[in-house]
Amino acid sequence: MGFYELFKFWAFRVDPEKIHDLTIKLTHRYPDMMAKLSGAHHNSDPRFALELNGMKFSFPVGLAAGLDKNAECISYFSQLPFGFIEVGTVTPKPQPGNARPRLFRYPEEESIRNCMGFNNRGANNLLTNLRAARTHGKPIGVNLGKNKDTPAEIAHQDYESLYQSFHLEADYLVINVSSPNTPGLRDLQAVEGLRAILQAVTAHRTNHSAPLFVKLAPDLALEDLDQMIDTVFGFPIEGLIATNTTIMPERGAGGMSGRVLLERSRRVRKHVLNRIKKDYPDKICIGVGGISSFQDLWDFWTDGGLLAQVYTAFIFQGPGLLYEMERQLVRALDVNKVASLRELIEHIDEAKFPS
Ligand SMILES: Cc1cc2nc3c(=O)[nH]c(=O)nc-3n(C[C@H](O)[C@H](O)[C@H](O)COP(=O)(O)O)c2cc1C
């Protein structure tokens, strides 16, 4: 039994949020010891290297938002093969989030339901942690959200103040209007709400500002999605992140992530990637939602994607997920006799999946 299996054997008997908080605390205090226990090696294969929007990635898979909400564990996560790390969601003021219990596991489906509600210690705290972190050269994204008690009419002010706090500090920023756990937040995906936010935020952009992304829900009708894509790319925004968690009311409140999300998320990703290819070729779509194996990553590449993120599969599989993806990527490059990941993806339609 490896370290993570041992950890899981014990941890999955404890309340999910309690074990989450304890692990974050330990990892914050002892990042190097935890990295050693996680088997961090780590010299990434130079053939994996990618450069996009001025950012350098050593691996095409990053950590999705919501695991390290207060940026306490960057010094640990950056020692794993993650190519980039997204922290947050951060809101301007600290807030406790929704009532507990608010985190539920579905082990047989490798899925999670959460109704956390942007629990976080606020922008000042995150900024302090970000400045103190050892990033090992990995791009760090900060995911921005509004406080629960900020009325929708002035939600743009929250995003604007967060943007001003972080646009010269982070490597990229994400406008999150797609969490199902803050009442009314997803309504901001409608054109007027979104336009107000994008206007307020992009007014502060300079040549030195971090690239900006908008994170989408998987539950949008395709016509609404089209409107949203056109609205977003009417502003100087580098790309979209698809997707956040999905609502499945039959399971209870909150958002579902992991394998049960894959199909819905992939449908949205495919649509976004097709629109980008057709109308916005200089934009990118970071894929997240249900990606839990090298096969899923491969499927995302065949759909036209490049950079992906994981959250739930990392909880169930641990760092081994990344080591396995690395191993299979090396095999894929060797089997297809290509010199780099870029080249593999450019020829993905003719490429052989490594057996
Ligand atoms: C417990 C939990 C908390 C999350 N918190 C956030 C968050 O604060 N901000 C955000 O943009 N996404 C958040 N997410 C969504 C993830 O970033 C990701 O979009 C989603 O889980 C789908 O990816 P996955 O299937 O790999 O988990 C959260 C997900 C989970 C499971």
The ligand as an SDF file (V2000), in Angstrom:
LIG
                    3D

 31 33  0  0  0  0  0  0  0  0999 V2000
  -14.9160   21.0330   -2.3580 C   0  0  0  0  0  0  0  0  0  0  0  0
  -14.8180   21.8540   -3.6100 C   0  0  0  0  0  0  0  0  0  0  0  0
  -14.6540   23.2320   -3.5060 C   0  0  0  0  0  0  0  0  0  0  0  0
  -14.5660   24.0150   -4.6640 C   0  0  0  0  0  0  0  0  0  0  0  0
  -14.3800   25.3560   -4.5530 N   0  0  0  0  0  0  0  0  0  0  0  0
  -14.2360   26.0970   -5.6570 C   0  0  0  0  0  0  0  0  0  0  0  0
  -13.9940   27.4880   -5.5670 C   0  0  0  0  0  0  0  0  0  0  0  0
  -13.8610   28.0550   -4.4790 O   0  0  0  0  0  0  0  0  0  0  0  0
  -13.8880   28.1970   -6.7320 N   0  0  0  0  0  0  0  0  0  0  0  0
  -13.9970   27.6010   -7.9680 C   0  0  0  0  0  0  0  0  0  0  0  0
  -13.8870   28.2850   -8.9890 O   0  0  0  0  0  0  0  0  0  0  0  0
  -14.2080   26.2820   -8.0740 N   0  0  0  0  0  0  0  0  0  0  0  0
  -14.3290   25.5350   -6.9630 C   0  0  0  0  0  0  0  0  0  0  0  0
  -14.5370   24.1900   -7.0860 N   0  0  0  0  0  0  0  0  0  0  0  0
  -14.7020   23.6050   -8.4430 C   0  0  0  0  0  0  0  0  0  0  0  0
  -13.4020   23.0400   -8.9900 C   0  0  0  0  0  0  0  0  0  0  0  0
  -12.4230   24.0270   -9.1630 O   0  0  0  0  0  0  0  0  0  0  0  0
  -13.6840   22.3710  -10.3590 C   0  0  0  0  0  0  0  0  0  0  0  0
  -14.1070   23.3450  -11.2780 O   0  0  0  0  0  0  0  0  0  0  0  0
  -14.7470   21.2830  -10.2560 C   0  0  0  0  0  0  0  0  0  0  0  0
  -14.6230   20.5520   -9.0580 O   0  0  0  0  0  0  0  0  0  0  0  0
  -14.6870   20.3120  -11.4410 C   0  0  0  0  0  0  0  0  0  0  0  0
  -13.4520   19.6550  -11.5040 O   0  0  0  0  0  0  0  0  0  0  0  0
  -13.2200   18.1600  -10.9200 P   0  0  0  0  0  0  0  0  0  0  0  0
  -14.3000   17.3030  -11.4750 O   0  0  0  0  0  0  0  0  0  0  0  0
  -11.8290   17.7940  -11.3600 O   0  0  0  0  0  0  0  0  0  0  0  0
  -13.3230   18.2880   -9.4240 O   0  0  0  0  0  0  0  0  0  0  0  0
  -14.6370   23.3910   -5.9450 C   0  0  0  0  0  0  0  0  0  0  0  0
  -14.7880   22.0110   -6.0240 C   0  0  0  0  0  0  0  0  0  0  0  0
  -14.8710   21.2370   -4.8870 C   0  0  0  0  0  0  0  0  0  0  0  0
  -15.0230   19.7390   -5.0140 C   0  0  0  0  0  0  0  0  0  0  0  0
  1  2  1  0
  2  3  1  0
  2 30  2  0
  3  4  2  0
  4  5  1  0
  4 28  1  0
  5  6  2  0
  6  7  1  0
  6 13  1  0
  7  8  2  0
  7  9  1  0
  9 10  1  0
 10 11  2  0
 10 12  1  0
 12 13  2  0
 13 14  1  0
 14 15  1  0
 14 28  1  0
 15 16  1  0
 16 17  1  0
 16 18  1  0
 18 19  1  0
 18 20  1  0
 20 21  1  0
 20 22  1  0
 22 23  1  0
 23 24  1  0
 24 25  2  0
 24 26  1  0
 24 27  1  0
 28 29  2  0
 29 30  1  0
 30 31  1  0
M  END
$$$$
